[in-house]
Amino acid sequence: MSQPVRVAVIGASGGMGQKRLEHYRDDPRSRVVAACAREETRLREAVADESIRLTTDPWQVYAAD
């Protein structure tokens, strides 16, 4: 099997963003590496996984990890 696709979700604290996070997390073909939202507090509440890089700057999702 090939390496999973690395995914970043922008708008992760909203309803659809959370659904996207769940789908990507549950799919073995993908790995969520970053999540972005305007409000840091809501983002931290929505994304409990500490291995996912969190940011309020959408350009930071392109930064290498």
N, C-alpha and C positions, 0 to 999 in steps of 0.2 A: 504494500500500500504506500502511496506517496505521502509526502508531508502535508499536514493540514494547512489550509489557507488561513493566513493571519488576517483578522478582521478588527476594524475600529468602528464604533457606533457613535455617531454624533446625534445629540438629542436623547441621550440615554436615560434621562430622568423622567421623561414623559411616558404616557401609556404605550404608544407604538414603539418607542425606543426600548422600553423594558421588554416588550414582546420580541423585538428583534434580538436583544441580548439573550433571552431564553432560547430562541430558536438556534442561534449560532452556538451557544454553550452546549445544547443538547445534540448537535450534529457533530459526529466524529470527524467529519471532513473539514471542520473549521476550528479555529482557536481565537477567542477574543483577547486582544492584547491591549486595547485602549478604549476608553469611553469618555465622552465629552458632553457637558451640559453647561448652561449659563450659570446656574446656582450650585456652588460647590456642596452646600449642605444637602440639598436634594439628591445630588449625584452620589454622595457617600452613602446616603440611605438606600438608594436604588441599586447600587453595585457593592455588594458585601465582599466580593472576591478580591483579596489583597494582591493577587498576581496580575490583576488588570490595572494598567496605568490610567489614572484619572486626571482630567484636565478641564479647565474652563475655556481654554484657547483652542478653537478648532484646528488651527494650523499645527498644533503640537501632536495631533494624532499621526502626522506624517513623520515625526522624529523617530529615528532608529532606537531600538531598545537593546 
